[in-house]
């Protein structure tokens, strides 16, 4: 998948989640971090909060980007593995051997 297509889908997911519980939670996390940055007088705490915000952004982006890998793996599974199998269990095997 091209980078521009991935970017389009990621933006779609971002906008889709804006008014959901996940989107509100994400927004609340960033609001809280920004409040710490703005209200803290300790420069070390501000630096830690900025670092936390950067890592949170990176983590969220990686999780969203990971879904593309899940899609690729699913495609491979569907084309390489018979997914219509049914578990046999032990009873048919026991009856067959008896």
Phi and psi in radians as a Rosetta constraint file:
Dihedral C 1 N 2 CA 2 C 2 CIRCULARHARMONIC -1.229 0.35
Dihedral N 2 CA 2 C 2 N 3 CIRCULARHARMONIC 2.675 0.35
Dihedral C 2 N 3 CA 3 C 3 CIRCULARHARMONIC -1.051 0.35
Dihedral N 3 CA 3 C 3 N 4 CIRCULARHARMONIC -0.709 0.35
Dihedral C 3 N 4 CA 4 C 4 CIRCULARHARMONIC -1.115 0.35
Dihedral N 4 CA 4 C 4 N 5 CIRCULARHARMONIC -0.661 0.35
Dihedral C 4 N 5 CA 5 C 5 CIRCULARHARMONIC -1.159 0.35
Dihedral N 5 CA 5 C 5 N 6 CIRCULARHARMONIC -0.737 0.35
Dihedral C 5 N 6 CA 6 C 6 CIRCULARHARMONIC -1.080 0.35
Dihedral N 6 CA 6 C 6 N 7 CIRCULARHARMONIC -0.732 0.35
Dihedral C 6 N 7 CA 7 C 7 CIRCULARHARMONIC -1.069 0.35
Dihedral N 7 CA 7 C 7 N 8 CIRCULARHARMONIC -0.721 0.35
Dihedral C 7 N 8 CA 8 C 8 CIRCULARHARMONIC -1.093 0.35
Dihedral N 8 CA 8 C 8 N 9 CIRCULARHARMONIC -0.780 0.35
Dihedral C 8 N 9 CA 9 C 9 CIRCULARHARMONIC -1.175 0.35
Dihedral N 9 CA 9 C 9 N 10 CIRCULARHARMONIC -0.703 0.35
Dihedral C 9 N 10 CA 10 C 10 CIRCULARHARMONIC -1.093 0.35
Dihedral N 10 CA 10 C 10 N 11 CIRCULARHARMONIC -0.709 0.35
Dihedral C 10 N 11 CA 11 C 11 CIRCULARHARMONIC -1.143 0.35
Dihedral N 11 CA 11 C 11 N 12 CIRCULARHARMONIC -0.664 0.35
Dihedral C 11 N 12 CA 12 C 12 CIRCULARHARMONIC -1.051 0.35
Dihedral N 12 CA 12 C 12 N 13 CIRCULARHARMONIC -0.822 0.35
Dihedral C 12 N 13 CA 13 C 13 CIRCULARHARMONIC -1.091 0.35
Dihedral N 13 CA 13 C 13 N 14 CIRCULARHARMONIC -0.712 0.35
Dihedral C 13 N 14 CA 14 C 14 CIRCULARHARMONIC -1.050 0.35
Dihedral N 14 CA 14 C 14 N 15 CIRCULARHARMONIC -0.840 0.35
Dihedral C 14 N 15 CA 15 C 15 CIRCULARHARMONIC -1.207 0.35
Dihedral N 15 CA 15 C 15 N 16 CIRCULARHARMONIC -0.607 0.35
Dihedral C 15 N 16 CA 16 C 16 CIRCULARHARMONIC -1.099 0.35
Dihedral N 16 CA 16 C 16 N 17 CIRCULARHARMONIC -0.630 0.35
Dihedral C 16 N 17 CA 17 C 17 CIRCULARHARMONIC -1.530 0.35
Dihedral N 17 CA 17 C 17 N 18 CIRCULARHARMONIC -0.083 0.35
Dihedral C 17 N 18 CA 18 C 18 CIRCULARHARMONIC -0.944 0.35
Dihedral N 18 CA 18 C 18 N 19 CIRCULARHARMONIC -0.785 0.35
Dihedral C 18 N 19 CA 19 C 19 CIRCULARHARMONIC -1.824 0.35
Dihedral N 19 CA 19 C 19 N 20 CIRCULARHARMONIC 0.303 0.35
Dihedral C 19 N 20 CA 20 C 20 CIRCULARHARMONIC -1.715 0.35
Dihedral N 20 CA 20 C 20 N 21 CIRCULARHARMONIC 3.023 0.35
Dihedral C 20 N 21 CA 21 C 21 CIRCULARHARMONIC -1.036 0.35
Dihedral N 21 CA 21 C 21 N 22 CIRCULARHARMONIC -0.703 0.35
Dihedral C 21 N 22 CA 22 C 22 CIRCULARHARMONIC -1.118 0.35
Dihedral N 22 CA 22 C 22 N 23 CIRCULARHARMONIC -0.782 0.35
Dihedral C 22 N 23 CA 23 C 23 CIRCULARHARMONIC -1.113 0.35
Dihedral N 23 CA 23 C 23 N 24 CIRCULARHARMONIC -0.704 0.35
Dihedral C 23 N 24 CA 24 C 24 CIRCULARHARMONIC -1.185 0.35
Dihedral N 24 CA 24 C 24 N 25 CIRCULARHARMONIC -0.660 0.35
Dihedral C 24 N 25 CA 25 C 25 CIRCULARHARMONIC -1.124 0.35
Dihedral N 25 CA 25 C 25 N 26 CIRCULARHARMONIC -0.774 0.35
Dihedral C 25 N 26 CA 26 C 26 CIRCULARHARMONIC -1.054 0.35
Dihedral N 26 CA 26 C 26 N 27 CIRCULARHARMONIC -0.808 0.35
Dihedral C 26 N 27 CA 27 C 27 CIRCULARHARMONIC -1.075 0.35
Dihedral N 27 CA 27 C 27 N 28 CIRCULARHARMONIC -0.729 0.35
Dihedral C 27 N 28 CA 28 C 28 CIRCULARHARMONIC -1.111 0.35
Dihedral N 28 CA 28 C 28 N 29 CIRCULARHARMONIC -0.704 0.35
Dihedral C 28 N 29 CA 29 C 29 CIRCULARHARMONIC -1.044 0.35
Dihedral N 29 CA 29 C 29 N 30 CIRCULARHARMONIC -0.818 0.35
Dihedral C 29 N 30 CA 30 C 30 CIRCULARHARMONIC -1.187 0.35
Dihedral N 30 CA 30 C 30 N 31 CIRCULARHARMONIC -0.639 0.35
Dihedral C 30 N 31 CA 31 C 31 CIRCULARHARMONIC -1.072 0.35
Dihedral N 31 CA 31 C 31 N 32 CIRCULARHARMONIC -0.746 0.35
Dihedral C 31 N 32 CA 32 C 32 CIRCULARHARMONIC -1.150 0.35
Dihedral N 32 CA 32 C 32 N 33 CIRCULARHARMONIC -0.716 0.35
Dihedral C 32 N 33 CA 33 C 33 CIRCULARHARMONIC -1.128 0.35
Dihedral N 33 CA 33 C 33 N 34 CIRCULARHARMONIC -0.748 0.35
Dihedral C 33 N 34 CA 34 C 34 CIRCULARHARMONIC -1.116 0.35
Dihedral N 34 CA 34 C 34 N 35 CIRCULARHARMONIC -0.630 0.35
Dihedral C 34 N 35 CA 35 C 35 CIRCULARHARMONIC -1.108 0.35
Dihedral N 35 CA 35 C 35 N 36 CIRCULARHARMONIC -0.705 0.35
Dihedral C 35 N 36 CA 36 C 36 CIRCULARHARMONIC -1.094 0.35
Dihedral N 36 CA 36 C 36 N 37 CIRCULARHARMONIC -0.777 0.35
Dihedral C 36 N 37 CA 37 C 37 CIRCULARHARMONIC -1.096 0.35
Dihedral N 37 CA 37 C 37 N 38 CIRCULARHARMONIC -0.792 0.35
Dihedral C 37 N 38 CA 38 C 38 CIRCULARHARMONIC -1.277 0.35
Dihedral N 38 CA 38 C 38 N 39 CIRCULARHARMONIC -0.571 0.35
Dihedral C 38 N 39 CA 39 C 39 CIRCULARHARMONIC -1.733 0.35
Dihedral N 39 CA 39 C 39 N 40 CIRCULARHARMONIC -0.190 0.35
Dihedral C 39 N 40 CA 40 C 40 CIRCULARHARMONIC -1.422 0.35
Dihedral N 40 CA 40 C 40 N 41 CIRCULARHARMONIC 2.399 0.35
Dihedral C 40 N 41 CA 41 C 41 CIRCULARHARMONIC -1.644 0.35
Dihedral N 41 CA 41 C 41 N 42 CIRCULARHARMONIC -0.259 0.35
Dihedral C 41 N 42 CA 42 C 42 CIRCULARHARMONIC -1.495 0.35
Dihedral N 42 CA 42 C 42 N 43 CIRCULARHARMONIC 2.066 0.35
Dihedral C 42 N 43 CA 43 C 43 CIRCULARHARMONIC -1.127 0.35
Dihedral N 43 CA 43 C 43 N 44 CIRCULARHARMONIC -0.560 0.35
Dihedral C 43 N 44 CA 44 C 44 CIRCULARHARMONIC -1.144 0.35
Dihedral N 44 CA 44 C 44 N 45 CIRCULARHARMONIC -0.686 0.35
Dihedral C 44 N 45 CA 45 C 45 CIRCULARHARMONIC -1.174 0.35
Dihedral N 45 CA 45 C 45 N 46 CIRCULARHARMONIC -0.700 0.35
Dihedral C 45 N 46 CA 46 C 46 CIRCULARHARMONIC -1.048 0.35
Dihedral N 46 CA 46 C 46 N 47 CIRCULARHARMONIC -0.764 0.35
Dihedral C 46 N 47 CA 47 C 47 CIRCULARHARMONIC -1.122 0.35
Dihedral N 47 CA 47 C 47 N 48 CIRCULARHARMONIC -0.725 0.35
Dihedral C 47 N 48 CA 48 C 48 CIRCULARHARMONIC -1.121 0.35
Dihedral N 48 CA 48 C 48 N 49 CIRCULARHARMONIC -0.700 0.35
Dihedral C 48 N 49 CA 49 C 49 CIRCULARHARMONIC -1.156 0.35
Dihedral N 49 CA 49 C 49 N 50 CIRCULARHARMONIC -0.698 0.35
Dihedral C 49 N 50 CA 50 C 50 CIRCULARHARMONIC -1.133 0.35
Dihedral N 50 CA 50 C 50 N 51 CIRCULARHARMONIC -0.735 0.35
Dihedral C 50 N 51 CA 51 C 51 CIRCULARHARMONIC -1.106 0.35
Dihedral N 51 CA 51 C 51 N 52 CIRCULARHARMONIC -0.732 0.35
Dihedral C 51 N 52 CA 52 C 52 CIRCULARHARMONIC -1.062 0.35
Dihedral N 52 CA 52 C 52 N 53 CIRCULARHARMONIC -0.768 0.35
Dihedral C 52 N 53 CA 53 C 53 CIRCULARHARMONIC -1.087 0.35
Dihedral N 53 CA 53 C 53 N 54 CIRCULARHARMONIC -0.771 0.35
Dihedral C 53 N 54 CA 54 C 54 CIRCULARHARMONIC -1.062 0.35
Dihedral N 54 CA 54 C 54 N 55 CIRCULARHARMONIC -0.747 0.35
Dihedral C 54 N 55 CA 55 C 55 CIRCULARHARMONIC -1.227 0.35
Dihedral N 55 CA 55 C 55 N 56 CIRCULARHARMONIC -0.610 0.35
Dihedral C 55 N 56 CA 56 C 56 CIRCULARHARMONIC -1.141 0.35
Dihedral N 56 CA 56 C 56 N 57 CIRCULARHARMONIC -0.761 0.35
Dihedral C 56 N 57 CA 57 C 57 CIRCULARHARMONIC -1.054 0.35
Dihedral N 57 CA 57 C 57 N 58 CIRCULARHARMONIC -0.815 0.35
Dihedral C 57 N 58 CA 58 C 58 CIRCULARHARMONIC -1.076 0.35
Dihedral N 58 CA 58 C 58 N 59 CIRCULARHARMONIC -0.745 0.35
Dihedral C 58 N 59 CA 59 C 59 CIRCULARHARMONIC -1.106 0.35
Dihedral N 59 CA 59 C 59 N 60 CIRCULARHARMONIC -0.823 0.35
Dihedral C 59 N 60 CA 60 C 60 CIRCULARHARMONIC -1.091 0.35
Dihedral N 60 CA 60 C 60 N 61 CIRCULARHARMONIC -0.723 0.35
Dihedral C 60 N 61 CA 61 C 61 CIRCULARHARMONIC -1.135 0.35
Dihedral N 61 CA 61 C 61 N 62 CIRCULARHARMONIC -0.716 0.35
Dihedral C 61 N 62 CA 62 C 62 CIRCULARHARMONIC -1.142 0.35
Dihedral N 62 CA 62 C 62 N 63 CIRCULARHARMONIC -0.694 0.35
Dihedral C 62 N 63 CA 63 C 63 CIRCULARHARMONIC -1.101 0.35
Dihedral N 63 CA 63 C 63 N 64 CIRCULARHARMONIC -0.788 0.35
Dihedral C 63 N 64 CA 64 C 64 CIRCULARHARMONIC -1.131 0.35
Dihedral N 64 CA 64 C 64 N 65 CIRCULARHARMONIC -0.709 0.35
Dihedral C 64 N 65 CA 65 C 65 CIRCULARHARMONIC -1.194 0.35
Dihedral N 65 CA 65 C 65 N 66 CIRCULARHARMONIC -0.526 0.35
Dihedral C 65 N 66 CA 66 C 66 CIRCULARHARMONIC -1.058 0.35
Dihedral N 66 CA 66 C 66 N 67 CIRCULARHARMONIC -0.491 0.35
Dihedral C 66 N 67 CA 67 C 67 CIRCULARHARMONIC -1.053 0.35
Dihedral N 67 CA 67 C 67 N 68 CIRCULARHARMONIC -0.501 0.35
Dihedral C 67 N 68 CA 68 C 68 CIRCULARHARMONIC -1.143 0.35
Dihedral N 68 CA 68 C 68 N 69 CIRCULARHARMONIC -0.676 0.35
Dihedral C 68 N 69 CA 69 C 69 CIRCULARHARMONIC -1.149 0.35
Dihedral N 69 CA 69 C 69 N 70 CIRCULARHARMONIC -0.686 0.35
Dihedral C 69 N 70 CA 70 C 70 CIRCULARHARMONIC -1.055 0.35
Dihedral N 70 CA 70 C 70 N 71 CIRCULARHARMONIC -0.737 0.35
Dihedral C 70 N 71 CA 71 C 71 CIRCULARHARMONIC -1.096 0.35
Dihedral N 71 CA 71 C 71 N 72 CIRCULARHARMONIC -0.734 0.35
Dihedral C 71 N 72 CA 72 C 72 CIRCULARHARMONIC -1.142 0.35
Dihedral N 72 CA 72 C 72 N 73 CIRCULARHARMONIC -0.720 0.35
Dihedral C 72 N 73 CA 73 C 73 CIRCULARHARMONIC -1.138 0.35
Dihedral N 73 CA 73 C 73 N 74 CIRCULARHARMONIC -0.740 0.35
Dihedral C 73 N 74 CA 74 C 74 CIRCULARHARMONIC -1.064 0.35
Dihedral N 74 CA 74 C 74 N 75 CIRCULARHARMONIC -0.733 0.35
Dihedral C 74 N 75 CA 75 C 75 CIRCULARHARMONIC -1.059 0.35
Dihedral N 75 CA 75 C 75 N 76 CIRCULARHARMONIC -0.769 0.35
Dihedral C 75 N 76 CA 76 C 76 CIRCULARHARMONIC -1.096 0.35
Dihedral N 76 CA 76 C 76 N 77 CIRCULARHARMONIC -0.748 0.35
Dihedral C 76 N 77 CA 77 C 77 CIRCULARHARMONIC -1.070 0.35
Dihedral N 77 CA 77 C 77 N 78 CIRCULARHARMONIC -0.798 0.35
Dihedral C 77 N 78 CA 78 C 78 CIRCULARHARMONIC -1.104 0.35
Dihedral N 78 CA 78 C 78 N 79 CIRCULARHARMONIC -0.586 0.35
Dihedral C 78 N 79 CA 79 C 79 CIRCULARHARMONIC -1.548 0.35
Dihedral N 79 CA 79 C 79 N 80 CIRCULARHARMONIC -0.290 0.35
Dihedral C 79 N 80 CA 80 C 80 CIRCULARHARMONIC -1.922 0.35
Dihedral N 80 CA 80 C 80 N 81 CIRCULARHARMONIC -0.358 0.35
Dihedral C 80 N 81 CA 81 C 81 CIRCULARHARMONIC -2.157 0.35
Dihedral N 81 CA 81 C 81 N 82 CIRCULARHARMONIC 2.455 0.35
Dihedral C 81 N 82 CA 82 C 82 CIRCULARHARMONIC -1.334 0.35
Dihedral N 82 CA 82 C 82 N 83 CIRCULARHARMONIC 1.841 0.35
Dihedral C 82 N 83 CA 83 C 83 CIRCULARHARMONIC -1.598 0.35
Dihedral N 83 CA 83 C 83 N 84 CIRCULARHARMONIC 0.071 0.35
Dihedral C 83 N 84 CA 84 C 84 CIRCULARHARMONIC -1.701 0.35
Dihedral N 84 CA 84 C 84 N 85 CIRCULARHARMONIC 0.311 0.35
Dihedral C 84 N 85 CA 85 C 85 CIRCULARHARMONIC -1.288 0.35
Dihedral N 85 CA 85 C 85 N 86 CIRCULARHARMONIC 2.735 0.35
Dihedral C 85 N 86 CA 86 C 86 CIRCULARHARMONIC -2.138 0.35
Dihedral N 86 CA 86 C 86 N 87 CIRCULARHARMONIC 2.393 0.35
Dihedral C 86 N 87 CA 87 C 87 CIRCULARHARMONIC -1.134 0.35
Dihedral N 87 CA 87 C 87 N 88 CIRCULARHARMONIC 2.442 0.35
Dihedral C 87 N 88 CA 88 C 88 CIRCULARHARMONIC -1.583 0.35
Dihedral N 88 CA 88 C 88 N 89 CIRCULARHARMONIC -0.559 0.35
Dihedral C 88 N 89 CA 89 C 89 CIRCULARHARMONIC 1.290 0.35
Dihedral N 89 CA 89 C 89 N 90 CIRCULARHARMONIC 3.113 0.35
Dihedral C 89 N 90 CA 90 C 90 CIRCULARHARMONIC -1.533 0.35
Dihedral N 90 CA 90 C 90 N 91 CIRCULARHARMONIC -0.511 0.35
Dihedral C 90 N 91 CA 91 C 91 CIRCULARHARMONIC -1.042 0.35
Dihedral N 91 CA 91 C 91 N 92 CIRCULARHARMONIC -0.820 0.35
Dihedral C 91 N 92 CA 92 C 92 CIRCULARHARMONIC -1.078 0.35
Dihedral N 92 CA 92 C 92 N 93 CIRCULARHARMONIC -0.623 0.35
Dihedral C 92 N 93 CA 93 C 93 CIRCULARHARMONIC -1.191 0.35
Dihedral N 93 CA 93 C 93 N 94 CIRCULARHARMONIC -0.725 0.35
Dihedral C 93 N 94 CA 94 C 94 CIRCULARHARMONIC -1.128 0.35
Dihedral N 94 CA 94 C 94 N 95 CIRCULARHARMONIC -0.764 0.35
Dihedral C 94 N 95 CA 95 C 95 CIRCULARHARMONIC -1.108 0.35
Dihedral N 95 CA 95 C 95 N 96 CIRCULARHARMONIC -0.659 0.35
Dihedral C 95 N 96 CA 96 C 96 CIRCULARHARMONIC -1.174 0.35
Dihedral N 96 CA 96 C 96 N 97 CIRCULARHARMONIC -0.627 0.35
Dihedral C 96 N 97 CA 97 C 97 CIRCULARHARMONIC -1.420 0.35
Dihedral N 97 CA 97 C 97 N 98 CIRCULARHARMONIC -0.331 0.35
